[in-house]
Amino acid sequence: MSALTKAKGFRKSRSGTYLSMAATAFGAVGAAKQIKKARAENDTLRLVDAVVTAAGIVTGLAILYRELKRLGDDDVLLG
């Protein structure tokens, strides 16, 4: 198996999924800051935007978690 094939398979591996989950969770920090700022400024539109962003992050994490459960023990890079 070539290095390029392994690199393409990384995204569908357990390690790649964990990395995607970490990057998505890191986005939650930005959403939390946006919510805090919107509440401080009493800006309803910005608050709605931040809540929708947070909902997208939660949905993304749920999808990645489902993918991780689906992968199970058949990791692409272990072979």
N, CA, C and O atoms as a GROMACS GRO file, in nm:
protein
  316
    1MET      N    1   0.085  -0.117   0.000
    1MET     CA    2   0.000   0.000   0.000
    1MET      C    3   0.090   0.124   0.000
    1MET      O    4   0.180   0.136   0.082
    2SER      N    5   0.064   0.213  -0.092
    2SER     CA    6   0.146   0.333  -0.104
    2SER      C    7   0.112   0.433   0.007
    2SER      O    8   0.007   0.426   0.070
    3ALA      N    9   0.204   0.526   0.027
    3ALA     CA   10   0.184   0.629   0.130
    3ALA      C   11   0.064   0.716   0.094
    3ALA      O   12  -0.008   0.761   0.183
    4LEU      N   13   0.043   0.740  -0.034
    4LEU     CA   14  -0.069   0.822  -0.077
    4LEU      C   15  -0.202   0.754  -0.047
    4LEU      O   16  -0.298   0.820  -0.005
    5THR      N   17  -0.208   0.625  -0.066
    5THR     CA   18  -0.330   0.549  -0.036
    5THR      C   19  -0.358   0.552   0.114
    5THR      O   20  -0.473   0.566   0.156
    6LYS      N   21  -0.252   0.538   0.194
    6LYS     CA   22  -0.270   0.544   0.340
    6LYS      C   23  -0.317   0.681   0.383
    6LYS      O   24  -0.402   0.694   0.471
    7ALA      N   25  -0.263   0.785   0.321
    7ALA     CA   26  -0.301   0.922   0.356
    7ALA      C   27  -0.448   0.947   0.320
    7ALA      O   28  -0.519   1.014   0.395
    8LYS      N   29  -0.492   0.895   0.208
    8LYS     CA   30  -0.633   0.912   0.169
    8LYS      C   31  -0.724   0.836   0.264
    8LYS      O   32  -0.836   0.879   0.290
    9GLY      N   33  -0.678   0.723   0.315
    9GLY     CA   34  -0.758   0.642   0.407
    9GLY      C   35  -0.758   0.696   0.549
    9GLY      O   36  -0.838   0.652   0.631
   10PHE      N   37  -0.670   0.791   0.579
   10PHE     CA   38  -0.660   0.844   0.716
   10PHE      C   39  -0.791   0.907   0.763
   10PHE      O   40  -0.829   0.893   0.879
   11ARG      N   41  -0.857   0.976   0.674
   11ARG     CA   42  -0.981   1.045   0.712
   11ARG      C   43  -1.088   0.947   0.759
   11ARG      O   44  -1.170   0.981   0.844
   12LYS      N   45  -1.088   0.826   0.706
   12LYS     CA   46  -1.187   0.727   0.744
   12LYS      C   47  -1.136   0.632   0.852
   12LYS      O   48  -1.202   0.533   0.883
   13SER      N   49  -1.022   0.662   0.909
   13SER     CA   50  -0.967   0.578   1.015
   13SER      C   51  -1.013   0.630   1.151
   13SER      O   52  -1.068   0.739   1.161
   14ARG      N   53  -0.989   0.551   1.254
   14ARG     CA   54  -1.022   0.592   1.390
   14ARG      C   55  -0.943   0.718   1.427
   14ARG      O   56  -0.997   0.812   1.485
   15SER      N   57  -0.816   0.719   1.393
   15SER     CA   58  -0.732   0.834   1.425
   15SER      C   59  -0.782   0.960   1.354
   15SER      O   60  -0.788   1.067   1.415
   16GLY      N   61  -0.817   0.947   1.229
   16GLY     CA   62  -0.868   1.060   1.153
   16GLY      C   63  -1.000   1.111   1.209
   16GLY      O   64  -1.025   1.232   1.211
   17THR      N   65  -1.084   1.019   1.253
   17THR     CA   66  -1.212   1.058   1.311
   17THR      C   67  -1.191   1.130   1.443
   17THR      O   68  -1.258   1.230   1.470
   18TYR      N   69  -1.097   1.080   1.525
   18TYR     CA   70  -1.066   1.149   1.650
   18TYR      C   71  -1.012   1.290   1.623
   18TYR      O   72  -1.047   1.384   1.693
   19LEU      N   73  -0.929   1.303   1.523
   19LEU     CA   74  -0.874   1.433   1.487
   19LEU      C   75  -0.986   1.527   1.440
   19LEU      O   76  -0.986   1.645   1.474
   20SER      N   77  -1.078   1.476   1.362
   20SER     CA   78  -1.191   1.557   1.316
   20SER      C   79  -1.279   1.600   1.433
   20SER      O   80  -1.328   1.712   1.436
   21MET      N   81  -1.298   1.510   1.529
   21MET     CA   82  -1.377   1.543   1.647
   21MET      C   83  -1.309   1.653   1.729
   21MET      O   84  -1.376   1.743   1.780
   22ALA      N   85  -1.178   1.645   1.742
   22ALA     CA   86  -1.104   1.747   1.817
   22ALA      C   87  -1.113   1.882   1.748
   22ALA      O   88  -1.131   1.985   1.814
   23ALA      N   89  -1.101   1.883   1.618
   23ALA     CA   90  -1.110   2.009   1.543
   23ALA      C   91  -1.250   2.069   1.553
   23ALA      O   92  -1.265   2.190   1.565
   24THR      N   93  -1.350   1.984   1.549
   24THR     CA   94  -1.488   2.031   1.561
   24THR      C   95  -1.514   2.084   1.702
   24THR      O   96  -1.579   2.187   1.718
   25ALA      N   97  -1.463   2.015   1.802
   25ALA     CA   98  -1.480   2.060   1.940
   25ALA      C   99  -1.407   2.193   1.962
   25ALA      O  100  -1.453   2.277   2.040
   26PHE      N  101  -1.296   2.211   1.895
   26PHE     CA  102  -1.223   2.338   1.906
   26PHE      C  103  -1.309   2.452   1.854
   26PHE      O  104  -1.299   2.564   1.904
   27GLY      N  105  -1.392   2.426   1.756
   27GLY     CA  106  -1.485   2.527   1.706
   27GLY      C  107  -1.588   2.568   1.809
   27GLY      O  108  -1.643   2.678   1.802
   28ALA      N  109  -1.614   2.480   1.906
   28ALA     CA  110  -1.709   2.512   2.012
   28ALA      C  111  -1.658   2.626   2.099
   28ALA      O  112  -1.737   2.702   2.154
   29VAL      N  113  -1.526   2.639   2.110
   29VAL     CA  114  -1.468   2.749   2.189
   29VAL      C  115  -1.506   2.883   2.125
   29VAL      O  116  -1.545   2.976   2.194
   30GLY      N  117  -1.494   2.891   1.994
   30GLY     CA  118  -1.532   3.012   1.922
   30GLY      C  119  -1.680   3.043   1.935
   30GLY      O  120  -1.720   3.158   1.950
   31ALA      N  121  -1.762   2.939   1.929
   31ALA     CA  122  -1.907   2.960   1.943
   31ALA      C  123  -1.942   3.008   2.083
   31ALA      O  124  -2.028   3.093   2.100
   32ALA      N  125  -1.874   2.953   2.183
   32ALA     CA  126  -1.899   2.996   2.321
   32ALA      C  127  -1.860   3.142   2.340
   32ALA      O  128  -1.932   3.217   2.406
   33LYS      N  129  -1.747   3.183   2.283
   33LYS     CA  130  -1.705   3.323   2.291
   33LYS      C  131  -1.806   3.414   2.221
   33LYS      O  132  -1.838   3.522   2.270
   34GLN      N  133  -1.856   3.368   2.107
   34GLN     CA  134  -1.954   3.446   2.032
   34GLN      C  135  -2.084   3.461   2.112
   34GLN      O  136  -2.144   3.568   2.112
   35ILE      N  137  -2.127   3.355   2.179
   35ILE     CA  138  -2.248   3.361   2.262
   35ILE      C  139  -2.227   3.459   2.377
   35ILE      O  140  -2.314   3.542   2.406
   36LYS      N  141  -2.112   3.449   2.442
   36LYS     CA  142  -2.083   3.538   2.555
   36LYS      C  143  -2.083   3.685   2.512
   36LYS      O  144  -2.138   3.771   2.580
   37LYS      N  145  -2.021   3.712   2.397
   37LYS     CA  146  -2.014   3.850   2.346
   37LYS      C  147  -2.154   3.899   2.309
   37LYS      O  148  -2.188   4.014   2.338
   38ALA      N  149  -2.233   3.816   2.245
   38ALA     CA  150  -2.368   3.855   2.203
   38ALA      C  151  -2.456   3.885   2.324
   38ALA      O  152  -2.536   3.978   2.321
   39ARG      N  153  -2.441   3.805   2.429
   39ARG     CA  154  -2.520   3.829   2.550
   39ARG      C  155  -2.476   3.958   2.618
   39ARG      O  156  -2.560   4.033   2.670
   40ALA      N  157  -2.346   3.985   2.619
   40ALA     CA  158  -2.296   4.106   2.682
   40ALA      C  159  -2.345   4.232   2.608
   40ALA      O  160  -2.376   4.333   2.670
   41GLU      N  161  -2.351   4.222   2.476
   41GLU     CA  162  -2.393   4.336   2.394
   41GLU      C  163  -2.545   4.339   2.374
   41GLU      O  164  -2.598   4.431   2.312
   42ASN      N  165  -2.615   4.238   2.426
   42ASN     CA  166  -2.759   4.226   2.410
   42ASN      C  167  -2.800   4.228   2.262
   42ASN      O  168  -2.898   4.291   2.223
   43ASP      N  169  -2.721   4.156   2.182
   43ASP     CA  170  -2.743   4.150   2.037
   43ASP      C  171  -2.814   4.018   2.004
   43ASP      O  172  -2.751   3.913   1.998
   44THR      N  173  -2.943   4.025   1.982
   44THR     CA  174  -3.024   3.906   1.959
   44THR      C  175  -2.986   3.834   1.831
   44THR      O  176  -2.978   3.711   1.829
   45LEU      N  177  -2.962   3.907   1.725
   45LEU     CA  178  -2.928   3.844   1.597
   45LEU      C  179  -2.796   3.769   1.606
   45LEU      O  180  -2.785   3.657   1.554
   46ARG      N  181  -2.697   3.828   1.670
   46ARG     CA  182  -2.568   3.760   1.687
   46ARG      C  183  -2.582   3.638   1.778
   46ARG      O  184  -2.515   3.537   1.759
   47LEU      N  185  -2.670   3.649   1.877
   47LEU     CA  186  -2.694   3.536   1.968
   47LEU      C  187  -2.759   3.420   1.892
   47LEU      O  188  -2.722   3.304   1.911
   48VAL      N  189  -2.856   3.451   1.808
   48VAL     CA  190  -2.920   3.346   1.727
   48VAL      C  191  -2.817   3.280   1.636
   48VAL      O  192  -2.815   3.158   1.622
   49ASP      N  193  -2.731   3.360   1.575
   49ASP     CA  194  -2.626   3.306   1.489
   49ASP      C  195  -2.533   3.214   1.568
   49ASP      O  196  -2.496   3.107   1.519
   50ALA      N  197  -2.496   3.255   1.687
   50ALA     CA  198  -2.406   3.173   1.770
   50ALA      C  199  -2.472   3.042   1.812
   50ALA      O  200  -2.407   2.938   1.817
   51VAL      N  201  -2.601   3.048   1.843
   51VAL     CA  202  -2.673   2.927   1.884
   51VAL      C  203  -2.685   2.830   1.766
   51VAL      O  204  -2.671   2.709   1.783
   52VAL      N  205  -2.712   2.883   1.648
   52VAL     CA  206  -2.719   2.797   1.528
   52VAL      C  207  -2.582   2.736   1.500
   52VAL      O  208  -2.573   2.619   1.462
   53THR      N  209  -2.477   2.814   1.517
   53THR     CA  210  -2.341   2.762   1.500
   53THR      C  211  -2.314   2.650   1.599
   53THR      O  212  -2.260   2.545   1.562
   54ALA      N  213  -2.352   2.671   1.724
   54ALA     CA  214  -2.332   2.569   1.827
   54ALA      C  215  -2.411   2.442   1.795
   54ALA      O  216  -2.363   2.331   1.818
   55ALA      N  217  -2.531   2.459   1.743
   55ALA     CA  218  -2.612   2.343   1.705
   55ALA      C  219  -2.544   2.264   1.592
   55ALA      O  220  -2.548   2.141   1.591
   56GLY      N  221  -2.484   2.336   1.500
   56GLY     CA  222  -2.410   2.270   1.392
   56GLY      C  223  -2.290   2.193   1.445
   56GLY      O  224  -2.259   2.084   1.396
   57ILE      N  225  -2.224   2.249   1.544
   57ILE     CA  226  -2.108   2.181   1.604
   57ILE      C  227  -2.152   2.055   1.675
   57ILE      O  228  -2.088   1.950   1.663
   58VAL      N  229  -2.262   2.064   1.750
   58VAL     CA  230  -2.314   1.946   1.820
   58VAL      C  231  -2.354   1.838   1.720
   58VAL      O  232  -2.326   1.720   1.740
   59THR      N  233  -2.419   1.878   1.612
   59THR     CA  234  -2.458   1.783   1.509
   59THR      C  235  -2.336   1.718   1.444
   59THR      O  236  -2.334   1.597   1.421
   60GLY      N  237  -2.234   1.799   1.416
   60GLY     CA  238  -2.111   1.746   1.357
   60GLY      C  239  -2.043   1.646   1.448
   60GLY      O  240  -1.996   1.542   1.403
   61LEU      N  241  -2.039   1.676   1.578
   61LEU     CA  242  -1.979   1.582   1.673
   61LEU      C  243  -2.060   1.453   1.681
   61LEU      O  244  -2.003   1.344   1.693
   62ALA      N  245  -2.192   1.464   1.675
   62ALA     CA  246  -2.276   1.345   1.678
   62ALA      C  247  -2.253   1.257   1.556
   62ALA      O  248  -2.248   1.135   1.566
   63ILE      N  249  -2.239   1.319   1.440
   63ILE     CA  250  -2.213   1.244   1.317
   63ILE      C  251  -2.076   1.176   1.325
   63ILE      O  252  -2.062   1.059   1.287
   64LEU      N  253  -1.975   1.248   1.374
   64LEU     CA  254  -1.843   1.188   1.387
   64LEU      C  255  -1.843   1.075   1.488
   64LEU      O  256  -1.776   0.973   1.468
   65TYR      N  257  -1.918   1.090   1.597
   65TYR     CA  258  -1.927   0.984   1.697
   65TYR      C  259  -1.992   0.860   1.636
   65TYR      O  260  -1.948   0.748   1.659
   66ARG      N  261  -2.098   0.882   1.557
   66ARG     CA  262  -2.163   0.769   1.489
   66ARG      C  263  -2.066   0.700   1.394
   66ARG      O  264  -2.063   0.577   1.387
   67GLU      N  265  -1.986   0.778   1.322
   67GLU     CA  266  -1.887   0.721   1.231
   67GLU      C  267  -1.782   0.640   1.308
   67GLU      O  268  -1.739   0.534   1.264
   68LEU      N  269  -1.744   0.692   1.424
   68LEU     CA  270  -1.646   0.622   1.508
   68LEU      C  271  -1.704   0.489   1.556
   68LEU      O  272  -1.633   0.388   1.556
   69LYS      N  273  -1.830   0.488   1.596
   69LYS     CA  274  -1.894   0.364   1.639
   69LYS      C  275  -1.906   0.266   1.522
   69LYS      O  276  -1.892   0.145   1.541
   70ARG      N  277  -1.932   0.319   1.403
   70ARG     CA  278  -1.948   0.234   1.285
   70ARG      C  279  -1.816   0.170   1.244
   70ARG      O  280  -1.812   0.057   1.196
   71LEU      N  281  -1.707   0.245   1.265
   71LEU     CA  282  -1.576   0.190   1.230
   71LEU      C  283  -1.544   0.066   1.311
   71LEU      O  284  -1.488  -0.031   1.260
   72GLY      N  285  -1.580   0.072   1.440
   72GLY     CA  286  -1.555  -0.044   1.526
   72GLY      C  287  -1.407  -0.078   1.530
   72GLY      O  288  -1.322   0.009   1.547
   73ASP      N  289  -1.378  -0.205   1.513
   73ASP     CA  290  -1.241  -0.252   1.520
   73ASP      C  291  -1.173  -0.266   1.384
   73ASP      O  292  -1.054  -0.300   1.379
   74ASP      N  293  -1.244  -0.242   1.276
   74ASP     CA  294  -1.184  -0.261   1.143
   74ASP      C  295  -1.122  -0.130   1.096
   74ASP      O  296  -1.173  -0.065   1.004
   75ASP      N  297  -1.012  -0.092   1.159
   75ASP     CA  298  -0.941   0.032   1.127
   75ASP      C  299  -0.871   0.018   0.992
   75ASP      O  300  -0.809  -0.084   0.963
   76VAL      N  301  -0.882   0.122   0.911
   76VAL     CA  302  -0.826   0.121   0.776
   76VAL      C  303  -0.674   0.116   0.779
   76VAL      O  304  -0.614   0.050   0.694
   77LEU      N  305  -0.610   0.184   0.873
   77LEU     CA  306  -0.464   0.195   0.873
   77LEU      C  307  -0.393   0.081   0.946
   77LEU      O  308  -0.270   0.078   0.945
   78LEU      N  309  -0.464  -0.009   1.009
   78LEU     CA  310  -0.398  -0.115   1.084
   78LEU      C  311  -0.346  -0.227   0.995
   78LEU      O  312  -0.262  -0.307   1.039
   79GLY      N  313  -0.392  -0.235   0.873
   79GLY     CA  314  -0.354  -0.345   0.786
   79GLY      C  315  -0.227  -0.327   0.726
   79GLY      O  316  -0.182  -0.412   0.650
   0.00000   0.00000   0.00000
